[in-house]
Amino acid sequence: MASSRRAIQGRLIAAFRTEAGERITDMADCLAQLDQSHDEALLEQLFRDIHSLKGAARAVSLSSIESLCQAWEGLLAAIRKGRLELNDDHIVLGRKAYQCLSQMLNDLDQPEPQSLPALCRSLRLAGDGRKEAAPPVADDAAAVPGDRSAVSAASHHPARIGGDSQLKVKADRFDQLIYIAESLHQSKLEAGQYLQMVEEAQGRFSEWHRMSQEIASARQRLDRGNESGDVQAVSTLVACTQRMETFLARWENHLNKLARQSRRMEHNVAAISDQVRQELQEILMLQCSEIVHGVPAMVHEIANATGKAVNLAISGESLHVDKRVLDSLKSPLHHLLRNAVDHGIETPEARRRAGKQDKGNISISFVHGNGGRFSLVVEDDGRGLDPGEIKTKALALGVIDREISEEMSNAEVAKLAFRSGLSTSSIITDLSGRGLGLAIVRDHIEALGGQVDVDSQPGQGCRFTFHLPTTLATYRALLVQVSGRSLAIPATHVERVLRLAPEALKSVEGRLNVRVGDAVLPAWRLRDVLSLPAPDTTRQSWVRVAVLQWGDVRFGLLVDEVEGDQEIVIKALGPLLARVPNVMAATQLGDGRIVPILHPQDLYQTACGTTSAPVAEQEQAGLREPPSILVAEDSVTSRGLIKTILESVGYRVETASDGREAWERLQEEPYTVLVSDIEMPRMDGFELTARIREHPDLAELPVVLVTALKSREDQEKGRQVGANAYIVKSSFDQGNLLEIVRQFV
């Protein structure tokens, strides 16, 4: 009996965790939005969430959570009934309650926080119209103001209490699926009967084998030339011929029957398959509000941590989109929002100097498009992208040369921001500045078959637009043959396919081009772009050119054969092949072949660079000495740990026990990067960095500060003295360190 009660209690707790996980995120969003606008609908939603959570906590005997919800609910009830007017003090107190509630929900087995009784008393007094100093919340229950590590963690995991993700489905959808499943069961029975008929037909071939043996024996007797044997052999052959005619006539009728049944079965199975796919697709079509769940709270927390004020507006979230598309959009959306708050929106003081309102504005819009596509637009009124800074960084990294940079428009320059490692931030932090965020955004969008546009006005703001399919069910692709391999090209980017005489291709300065209408387009052999071997075939009378378009770019690809276009199902490459150059996904054809789906933009970029660097130079590049890194750290343990991490990936590492020793070493020999602590004897990291920036020979040396100092003021001081990156030890991990150092070597 006791074990049965424990089992029931365990199931109740599991259900409570799931419900609490949904409600705690909703509560965080409501609090963030109430901070912008004292909206009655938001207040009502917050009240209902707290009330429901109180009831759920009572059902599983979690009295501490029930008490907190009861006190908080009392305050909100007084506001709802008009006895109190919602003010900023109430919202601050609500945040304290939310943080304490989050702490208890994250570990239900721990005793209640020491601050809980005082917090409940403050909520009750506030509900009665009286005021008491808000109690402190335990350190592990809330992020310390200015602690970006805590904000970063909250941004990635917005208070998720439940376990596995769940999908809410309307019951009538399952009724339809059950109906389809019954039809599928009927087809299963028909398939079983069909298999039995085929096996019976297979068994009848034993008669054919007997006749074959008799015919062979008769032929042998004829070969021996015996007169009596000849008569018997001829008689046998005549009899076998008659039986064979009867056998073949019976088989012709039987095969016709099997063919009719096969066609009917194929039609039934195809229809059921289409129904199942359509129903499942309808189930997977969710409102876009799913991916903005937790976003207002995340934006609010990041704004607080960076000393900024932000209004967030969301529109069009009722648009329905494939769950798989939405899931893939979460990470890019969070990347953009972190960038917008940390890197785009200015501080209130800077905005006032620019003639703007203190609060920055960020908007997220979902816009329905044509042809099964939609757009996600993320816009802010911050500082925008600076074309001059982007050009300077792109030139320094060798992304473009000076001649090309002078001819680029601002729109073309803005697109360079999507190149990996290209960031105009003066310092790298846990939130942004690595130059990876926008590259990751682009990779996610393009993997979905989408496209990214950016429009930036320096000093006025920036707008990112993602053009995406509403579903990942199926889409059409052009199948081509190259060097004996089948490849797929997304049909949405294929303008046309041409069959031309070889003389139609022209060579200008060593590059092929082809005339399409009034335009002359660059062209490449697809096998050269993909480094595939040349086929062992004779010269063909015609060349086949697929004309592709990606944004404003049009170009031609020469292929060996065109198999045609067909509907395909996209298959992800999996985590081990998350980003393969020139390949966006794969598909399986009806005959079982696995075919790569090519990436049009990658193909163009690869094609443009096929002759950009001689092989000899590439080979010599692999023989360079490993980068040398100096680590300045007074803690023996930390110094050894950082040295081990860096040496594990091949860097040459030397160490210094304080800032003075590091300064002396830097003047004696060259280093690629300096990794330094801040709090050190004789000379701290701030002074060391400032001296480096003032030294004519060391001014360009990348400096990465790794420190326990996590306040916004310390990070700002690191920026002022000229540090390139700032890592807080409380959020330190070796992947983070290696990722940052890799950008400077």
C-alpha positions in Angstrom: 0.0 0.0 0.0 2.8 2.4 0.9 4.6 1.7 -2.4 1.4 2.4 -4.3 1.0 5.7 -2.5 4.6 6.6 -3.3 4.0 5.7 -7.0 0.9 7.9 -7.1 2.7 10.8 -5.5 5.6 10.4 -7.9 3.2 10.7 -10.9 1.5 13.7 -9.3 4.9 15.5 -8.8 5.8 14.7 -12.4 2.6 16.3 -13.6 3.1 19.3 -11.3 6.6 19.8 -12.7 5.3 19.9 -16.3 2.5 22.4 -15.4 4.9 24.5 -13.4 7.4 24.6 -16.2 4.9 26.2 -18.5 3.4 28.6 -16.0 6.7 29.9 -14.6 7.8 31.0 -18.1 4.5 32.7 -18.7 4.8 34.5 -15.4 8.3 35.8 -16.3 6.9 37.1 -19.6 4.0 38.8 -17.9 6.3 40.5 -15.4 8.6 41.7 -18.2 5.7 43.2 -20.2 4.0 44.7 -17.1 7.3 46.6 -16.6 6.7 48.3 -19.9 2.9 48.7 -19.7 0.5 48.2 -16.8 -1.9 46.2 -19.0 -5.0 44.7 -17.3 -4.9 41.6 -19.6 -1.3 40.8 -18.5 -2.3 41.3 -14.9 -5.2 38.9 -15.3 -3.0 36.3 -17.0 -0.5 36.6 -14.2 -3.2 36.3 -11.6 -4.6 33.1 -13.2 -1.2 31.5 -13.5 -0.5 32.1 -9.8 -3.9 30.9 -8.8 -3.6 27.7 -10.9 -0.1 27.0 -9.6 -1.3 27.5 -6.0 -4.0 24.8 -6.5 -1.6 22.4 -8.2 0.9 22.9 -5.3 -1.8 22.2 -2.7 -2.7 18.9 -4.6 0.8 17.6 -4.2 1.3 18.9 -0.7 4.0 21.5 -1.5 2.9 23.9 1.3 5.8 26.4 0.8 4.9 27.0 -2.8 1.2 27.2 -1.9 1.9 29.8 0.8 4.0 32.0 -1.6 1.3 31.8 -4.3 -1.4 32.6 -1.8 0.3 35.8 -0.6 1.1 36.9 -4.1 -2.4 36.1 -5.3 -3.8 38.3 -2.5 -1.8 41.3 -3.7 -2.9 40.8 -7.3 -6.6 40.3 -6.2 -6.5 43.7 -4.4 -5.2 45.3 -7.6 -7.8 43.5 -9.8 -10.7 44.7 -7.6 -9.5 48.3 -7.7 -8.5 48.6 -4.0 -4.9 49.2 -5.1 -3.4 50.7 -8.2 -0.6 48.7 -9.8 2.8 50.5 -9.4 6.5 49.8 -9.8 6.9 48.7 -6.2 4.3 46.0 -6.8 6.3 44.8 -9.9 9.6 44.8 -8.0 8.0 42.8 -5.2 6.5 40.4 -7.9 10.0 39.9 -9.3 11.2 38.9 -5.8 8.3 36.4 -5.5 9.1 35.0 -9.0 12.8 34.5 -8.2 12.0 32.8 -4.9 9.3 30.6 -6.7 11.8 29.7 -9.4 14.3 28.6 -6.8 11.8 26.3 -5.0 10.6 24.9 -8.3 14.1 24.1 -9.5 14.7 21.8 -6.5 11.5 20.6 -4.8 13.4 18.4 -2.4 15.3 21.3 -0.7 13.9 23.1 2.4 12.1 26.4 1.9 14.4 29.5 1.5 15.0 31.4 4.6 13.7 34.6 3.0 10.2 33.0 2.3 8.4 34.0 5.5 9.5 37.7 5.2 8.6 37.7 1.5 5.1 36.4 2.1 4.7 39.0 4.9 5.7 41.8 2.5 3.2 40.5 -0.2 0.4 40.4 2.4 1.2 43.9 3.7 1.4 45.3 0.2 -2.0 43.7 -0.5 -3.4 45.5 2.5 -2.1 48.7 1.2 0.8 48.8 3.7 4.5 48.8 2.8 7.6 46.9 4.2 11.1 46.8 2.9 11.4 44.0 0.3 13.3 41.1 1.8 16.5 39.9 0.2 16.3 36.8 -2.0 19.0 34.1 -1.6 21.9 34.5 -4.0 21.1 31.3 -5.8 17.6 32.4 -6.5 18.3 35.5 -8.6 20.9 36.9 -10.9 23.2 39.6 -9.4 22.6 42.9 -11.3 25.3 43.2 -13.9 26.2 39.5 -13.8 26.1 38.6 -17.5 26.8 35.0 -16.8 23.5 34.6 -15.0 21.7 36.4 -17.8 23.3 34.2 -20.4 22.2 31.1 -18.6 18.7 32.4 -18.3 18.6 33.4 -21.9 19.4 29.8 -23.0 17.2 28.1 -20.5 14.3 30.4 -19.6 13.2 28.6 -16.3 12.2 25.3 -17.8 10.9 23.0 -15.1 9.3 20.2 -17.0 11.2 17.3 -18.6 10.7 16.2 -22.2 9.0 18.7 -24.5 5.3 18.1 -25.2 3.0 19.0 -28.1 -0.6 19.9 -27.4 -3.0 18.4 -30.1 -6.7 18.8 -30.6 -8.7 15.6 -30.0 -10.4 15.8 -33.4 -7.0 15.5 -35.1 -6.5 12.1 -33.4 -10.1 11.0 -34.5 -9.1 11.6 -38.1 -5.8 9.8 -37.6 -7.6 6.8 -36.1 -9.9 6.8 -39.2 -6.8 6.8 -41.4 -5.2 4.1 -39.4 -8.2 1.9 -40.0 -7.9 2.4 -43.7 -4.2 1.6 -43.4 -5.1 -1.6 -41.6 -7.3 -2.6 -44.5 -4.5 -2.0 -46.9 -2.3 -4.2 -44.6 -4.8 -7.0 -45.0 -4.9 -6.6 -48.7 -1.1 -6.6 -48.8 -1.1 -9.9 -46.9 -3.5 -11.4 -49.4 -1.4 -10.1 -52.3 1.7 -11.7 -50.7 -0.1 -15.0 -50.5 -1.0 -14.9 -54.2 2.5 -14.0 -55.2 3.8 -17.0 -53.1 1.3 -19.3 -54.8 2.4 -18.0 -58.2 6.0 -18.6 -57.1 5.2 -22.2 -56.2 3.7 -22.9 -59.6 7.1 -22.4 -61.2 7.9 -25.9 -60.0 5.7 -27.1 -62.9 7.8 -25.0 -65.2 11.0 -26.6 -63.9 9.6 -30.1 -64.5 8.7 -29.2 -68.1 12.2 -27.8 -68.6 13.8 -31.0 -67.4 11.5 -33.1 -69.8 12.4 -30.8 -72.7 16.2 -31.1 -71.9 15.9 -34.9 -71.8 14.0 -35.1 -75.1 16.6 -32.9 -76.8 19.4 -35.2 -75.6 17.6 -38.2 -77.1 17.3 -36.4 -80.4 21.0 -35.6 -80.3 21.8 -39.4 -80.0 19.9 -40.1 -83.2 18.2 -43.3 -82.1 15.0 -43.8 -84.3 12.8 -45.2 -81.5 14.2 -42.5 -79.2 13.5 -39.8 -81.8 9.8 -40.7 -82.0 9.5 -40.7 -78.2 11.4 -37.4 -77.9 9.2 -35.7 -80.5 6.1 -36.9 -78.7 7.5 -35.5 -75.5 8.2 -32.2 -77.1 4.8 -31.9 -78.6 3.2 -32.7 -75.2 5.4 -30.2 -73.4 4.6 -27.5 -76.0 0.8 -28.0 -75.5 1.2 -27.9 -71.8 3.4 -24.8 -72.1 0.8 -23.0 -74.1 -1.8 -23.8 -71.4 0.6 -22.8 -68.7 1.5 -19.4 -70.3 -2.1 -18.6 -71.0 -2.9 -19.3 -67.4 0.1 -17.2 -66.3 -0.9 -14.3 -68.6 -4.3 -14.1 -66.9 -2.7 -14.5 -63.4 -0.2 -11.7 -64.1 -2.9 -9.4 -65.4 -4.8 -10.0 -62.1 -1.7 -9.3 -60.0 -1.0 -6.1 -62.0 -4.5 -4.8 -61.4 -4.3 -5.6 -57.7 -0.9 -4.0 -57.5 -2.2 -0.8 -59.1 -5.1 -0.7 -56.7 -2.9 -1.3 -53.7 -0.4 1.3 -54.8 -3.2 3.8 -55.2 -4.7 3.0 -51.8 -1.4 3.1 -50.0 -0.4 6.4 -51.7 -3.7 8.0 -50.8 -3.4 6.9 -47.1 0.2 8.0 -47.0 -0.8 11.4 -48.2 -3.6 11.6 -45.7 -1.3 10.6 -42.8 1.3 13.1 -43.9 -1.3 15.9 -44.3 -2.8 15.2 -40.9 0.5 15.0 -39.1 1.5 18.2 -40.9 -1.6 19.9 -39.6 -0.8 18.7 -36.1 2.7 20.1 -36.4 1.4 23.5 -37.5 1.7 25.7 -34.4 1.3 29.4 -33.7 4.5 31.4 -33.9 3.8 32.5 -30.3 5.5 29.2 -29.4 9.0 30.6 -30.1 8.4 33.9 -28.3 7.5 32.1 -25.1 10.0 33.4 -22.6 11.4 36.1 -24.9 10.0 39.2 -23.1 11.6 37.9 -19.8 14.9 37.2 -21.5 15.0 40.7 -23.2 14.1 42.3 -19.9 16.8 40.5 -18.0 19.5 41.3 -20.6 18.5 44.9 -20.6 18.8 45.1 -16.8 22.2 43.5 -16.9 23.5 45.9 -19.5 22.0 49.0 -17.9 19.6 49.7 -20.7 15.8 50.1 -21.0 14.0 48.3 -23.8 10.4 48.2 -25.1 9.6 44.9 -26.9 6.7 44.6 -29.3 5.5 41.3 -30.9 3.0 41.0 -33.7 1.6 38.4 -36.1 2.4 35.6 -33.5 -1.0 33.8 -34.4 0.5 32.8 -37.8 0.7 29.0 -38.0 4.1 27.5 -39.0 5.6 24.0 -38.9 6.9 23.1 -35.4 10.2 21.9 -36.9 10.7 25.3 -38.5 9.8 27.1 -35.3 12.2 24.9 -33.2 15.0 25.7 -35.6 14.2 29.4 -35.4 14.5 29.7 -31.6 18.3 29.8 -31.5 18.6 32.4 -34.3 15.9 34.6 -32.8 17.7 34.5 -29.4 21.0 35.3 -31.0 19.5 38.4 -32.7 17.8 39.6 -29.6 20.9 39.3 -27.5 22.8 41.2 -30.2 20.1 43.8 -30.4 20.1 44.6 -26.7 23.8 44.2 -25.9 25.3 45.5 -29.2 22.5 47.5 -30.9 20.5 49.4 -28.4 22.4 52.3 -26.8 22.5 53.3 -23.1 19.9 55.9 -22.0 22.6 58.5 -21.8 23.8 57.7 -25.4 20.3 57.7 -26.7 19.6 61.1 -25.2 22.7 62.5 -26.8 21.5 61.1 -30.2 18.1 62.8 -29.7 16.2 59.5 -29.0 14.0 58.5 -26.2 15.7 56.8 -23.2 14.0 53.4 -23.9 15.1 51.5 -27.0 12.5 49.7 -29.1 12.8 46.1 -30.5 10.0 44.5 -32.5 9.4 41.0 -33.7 6.9 40.5 -36.5 5.7 37.3 -38.3 4.3 38.1 -41.8 2.4 35.7 -44.0 3.9 35.4 -47.5 3.0 33.7 -50.8 3.8 30.3 -52.1 3.9 28.6 -48.6 6.4 31.0 -47.2 6.5 33.6 -44.4 8.8 36.2 -43.0 10.2 36.8 -39.6 11.3 40.5 -39.1 13.4 41.6 -36.1 13.9 45.3 -36.0 15.5 47.8 -33.5 16.0 51.5 -33.3 19.6 51.3 -32.0 22.9 52.4 -33.4 22.7 50.1 -36.5 25.6 48.5 -38.3 28.5 50.8 -39.1 29.7 50.2 -42.7 33.1 51.7 -42.0 33.8 49.4 -39.0 32.6 46.4 -40.9 34.8 47.2 -43.9 37.8 47.8 -41.7 37.3 44.4 -39.9 36.6 42.6 -43.2 39.8 44.0 -44.7 41.8 43.0 -41.6 40.5 39.4 -41.8 41.1 39.2 -45.5 37.4 38.7 -46.3 37.5 41.3 -49.0 40.3 43.4 -50.7 40.5 47.1 -50.7 39.5 47.5 -54.4 36.3 45.5 -53.9 35.5 47.3 -50.6 35.5 50.7 -52.3 32.8 49.5 -54.8 30.5 47.9 -52.2 27.1 49.5 -51.3 26.1 49.8 -47.7 23.6 46.9 -48.2 26.4 44.7 -49.5 28.7 45.7 -46.6 25.9 44.9 -44.1 25.8 41.3 -45.4 29.4 40.9 -44.5 28.3 40.9 -40.8 27.2 37.3 -41.4 30.7 36.1 -42.0 32.1 34.0 -39.1 34.5 35.9 -36.8 33.5 39.3 -38.1 32.3 41.5 -35.3 32.6 45.2 -34.8 32.3 45.0 -31.0 35.3 46.5 -29.2 35.2 43.7 -26.6 34.0 40.1 -26.4 31.6 39.3 -23.5 29.5 36.3 -22.5 26.6 37.9 -24.5 28.1 39.0 -27.8 31.1 40.2 -29.7 32.5 36.9 -30.9 31.5 37.5 -34.5 29.8 34.0 -34.4 26.2 35.0 -33.6 25.2 36.3 -37.0 27.1 33.5 -38.8 25.1 30.9 -36.7 21.9 32.8 -37.5 22.6 32.6 -41.3 23.5 28.9 -41.1 20.3 28.0 -39.3 18.1 29.9 -41.7 19.8 28.6 -44.8 19.6 25.0 -43.5 15.8 25.5 -43.5 15.9 26.6 -47.1 15.5 30.2 -46.1 17.2 33.5 -46.9 18.3 36.4 -44.8 18.1 40.1 -45.7 19.5 43.0 -43.6 18.7 46.7 -43.8 20.7 49.0 -41.5 20.8 52.7 -41.2 23.8 53.9 -39.1 22.5 55.6 -36.0 18.9 54.8 -36.7 18.6 51.1 -36.3 18.7 47.7 -38.0 16.2 45.3 -39.5 16.8 41.6 -40.2 14.3 39.7 -42.4 14.2 36.0 -42.6 12.2 34.5 -45.6 11.3 30.9 -44.7 9.0 28.0 -45.7 6.0 27.5 -43.5 6.5 23.7 -43.6 9.3 21.3 -44.1 7.1 18.5 -45.4 8.3 18.3 -49.0 9.5 20.5 -51.8 10.8 20.2 -55.3 14.3 19.8 -56.4 16.2 19.6 -59.7 18.2 16.3 -59.9 21.4 16.3 -61.9 24.2 13.9 -62.6 27.9 15.0 -62.0 30.8 12.6 -62.4 28.5 9.7 -62.0 26.8 11.0 -58.9 23.2 12.2 -58.4 22.8 15.6 -56.7 19.8 17.7 -55.9 19.4 21.5 -56.2 16.5 23.3 -54.5 14.0 24.2 -57.3 13.2 27.5 -55.7 16.7 28.7 -56.7 16.8 27.2 -60.2 15.7 29.8 -62.7 16.0 27.6 -65.8 17.9 24.7 -67.4 19.6 25.2 -70.7 21.0 22.8 -73.4 23.6 24.6 -75.4 26.3 23.9 -77.9 29.8 23.9 -76.4 30.6 27.0 -78.5 27.9 29.0 -76.6 30.3 29.1 -73.6 32.8 31.8 -73.7 36.0 32.2 -71.7 37.0 35.7 -70.5 40.3 36.1 -68.5 40.2 32.4 -67.7 36.6 32.3 -66.5 33.6 30.8 -68.3 30.5 32.8 -68.9 27.2 32.1 -70.6 24.6 34.4 -72.2 21.1 34.1 -70.8 18.7 36.5 -72.6 20.4 39.9 -72.4 22.6 39.0 -69.5 26.1 37.4 -69.5 26.4 35.3 -66.4 29.5 33.7 -64.8 29.5 29.9 -65.1 31.5 27.0 -63.5 31.6 23.3 -63.9 29.9 21.8 -60.9 32.4 19.0 -60.7 35.2 21.6 -60.3 33.3 23.5 -57.6 32.8 20.2 -55.7 36.3 18.9 -56.5 34.8 15.8 -58.2 36.8 13.7 -60.8 36.1 14.3 -64.5 33.9 11.5 -66.0 35.5 9.0 -68.4 33.2 9.8 -71.3 33.6 11.1 -74.8 33.0 14.7 -75.7 29.2 15.4 -75.7 27.4 17.3 -78.5 25.6 19.5 -75.9 26.4 21.1 -72.6 23.7 21.4 -69.9 23.7 24.5 -67.7 21.5 25.0 -64.6 21.0 28.8 -64.1 20.7 29.5 -60.3 19.6 32.6 -58.5 20.3 33.5 -54.8 19.1 36.9 -53.9 20.5 39.3 -56.5 23.1 36.9 -57.7 22.6 34.8 -60.9 25.1 32.2 -62.1 25.4 29.0 -64.2 26.5 25.5 -63.2 27.6 23.0 -65.9 26.3 19.5 -65.2 26.7 16.2 -67.0 23.1 15.2 -67.1 19.7 16.5 -66.0 17.5 13.8 -64.5 14.5 16.1 -64.0 12.7 17.7 -61.1 10.7 15.9 -58.5 9.2 16.2 -55.1 11.6 15.3 -52.3 11.6 15.0 -48.5 14.3 16.9 -46.6 16.5 14.9 -44.3 18.7 16.7 -41.8 22.4 15.7 -41.8 22.5 15.2 -38.1 24.6 16.8 -35.3 27.9 15.3 -36.6 27.5 17.0 -40.0 25.7 20.1 -38.8 27.5 22.4 -41.4 29.0 20.7 -44.5 30.2 23.2 -47.1 28.1 23.3 -50.2 25.5 20.8 -48.7 22.4 22.0 -46.8 20.7 18.6 -46.3 20.0 15.2 -47.9 17.1 13.2 -49.3 16.3 9.6 -50.1 14.8 8.9 -53.5 12.2 6.2 -54.3 14.9 3.7 -55.4 16.7 4.1 -52.1 19.5 6.3 -53.2 20.7 8.9 -50.7 21.3 12.2 -52.5 22.9 15.4 -51.1 20.9 18.6 -51.5 23.3 21.4 -52.5 23.5 24.8 -50.9 23.2 27.5 -53.7 24.9 30.3 -51.8 27.8 28.1 -50.7 28.2 26.9 -54.3 28.5 30.5 -55.5 31.0 31.4 -52.8 33.0 28.3 -53.4 33.0 28.8 -57.1 34.2 32.4 -56.8 37.1 31.2 -54.8 38.2 28.2 -56.8 41.2 30.0 -58.2 41.8 32.6 -55.5 44.8 30.8 -53.7 47.5 28.7 -55.3 47.9 25.2 -53.9 51.5 25.9 -53.0 50.6 28.7 -50.7 47.9 26.6 -49.0 50.5 23.8 -48.4 53.0 26.3 -47.0 50.3 27.6 -44.6 50.1 24.2 -43.0 53.8 24.4 -42.0 53.5 27.5 -39.8 54.6 27.5 -36.2 51.8 27.1 -33.7 50.5 30.4 -32.1 52.2 31.4 -28.9 50.1 32.5 -25.9 51.1 34.1 -22.7 49.0 33.4 -19.6 49.2 35.9 -16.7 47.6 34.5 -13.6 48.7 34.6 -9.9 46.8 31.5 -8.9 48.8 28.3 -9.5 45.7 26.2 -10.0 44.0 28.6 -12.5 47.3 29.1 -14.3 47.9 25.4 -14.7 44.3 24.8 -15.8 44.3 27.5 -18.5 47.7 26.3 -19.7 46.5 22.7 -20.0 43.4 23.7 -21.9 45.3 25.8 -24.5 48.1 23.3 -25.0 45.5 20.5 -25.5 44.6 22.0 -28.9 48.2 22.7 -30.0 49.0 26.2 -28.8 52.5 27.0 -27.5 51.8 28.4 -24.0 54.1 30.3 -21.5 53.0 31.6 -18.1 53.7 34.6 -15.8 52.8 34.7 -12.1 51.7 38.4 -12.1 51.2 41.4 -14.3 54.8 42.7 -13.9 56.3 39.5 -15.0 54.0 39.3 -18.0 54.9 42.9 -19.0 58.6 42.0 -18.9 58.1 38.9 -21.0 56.0 40.8 -23.6 58.9 43.1 -24.3 61.4 40.3 -24.6 59.6 38.1 -27.2 56.5 38.2 -29.4 53.2 36.5 -28.5 50.1 35.9 -30.5 47.6 36.4 -27.6 47.7 37.4 -23.9 45.3 35.7 -21.5 45.3 37.6 -18.2 43.7 37.7 -14.8 42.8 41.1 -13.4 43.4 40.8 -9.7 47.2 40.2 -9.5 50.0 41.5 -7.3 52.5 44.2 -8.5 50.5 45.0 -11.6 46.8 44.1 -12.2 45.2 43.2 -15.5 43.7 46.6 -16.1 47.1 48.3 -15.8 48.8 45.6 -17.9 46.3 46.1 -20.7 46.5 49.9 -20.6 50.4 49.7 -20.9 50.1 47.3 -23.8 47.8 49.7 -25.7 50.2 52.6 -25.1 53.3 50.6 -26.4 53.9 51.2 -30.1 55.0 47.5 -30.7 52.3 45.9 -28.6 49.3 48.0 -29.2 47.6 45.5 -31.6 48.2 42.4 -29.3 44.8 40.7 -28.5 44.1 40.7 -24.7 41.6 38.3 -23.2 40.7 39.0 -19.5 39.6 36.0 -17.4 38.5 37.2 -14.0 36.1 36.7 -11.1 35.1 40.4 -11.4 31.6 40.3 -13.0 30.0 43.7 -12.4 29.0 45.9 -15.4 31.4 48.6 -14.1 34.4 46.2 -14.2 33.5 45.0 -17.7 33.2 48.6 -18.9 36.6 49.4 -17.4 38.0 46.4 -19.3 36.5 47.9 -22.5 38.0 51.3 -21.7 41.5 50.1 -21.2 41.4 48.2 -24.5 40.7 44.5 -23.7 39.5 42.5 -26.6 37.5 40.0 -24.6 36.2 39.6 -21.0 35.4 36.2 -19.5 33.8 35.9 -16.1 35.2 32.9 -14.2 31.8 32.0 -12.8 30.6 31.1 -16.3 34.0 29.9 -17.5 34.3 26.7 -19.5 37.1 25.5 -21.7 34.9 25.6 -24.9 34.2 29.3 -24.3 37.9 30.1 -23.8 39.0 28.2 -26.9 36.3 29.7 -29.0 37.4 33.2 -28.1 41.1 32.6 -28.4 40.7 31.0 -31.8 39.4 34.3 -33.2 42.7 36.0 -32.5 45.2 33.5 -33.7 
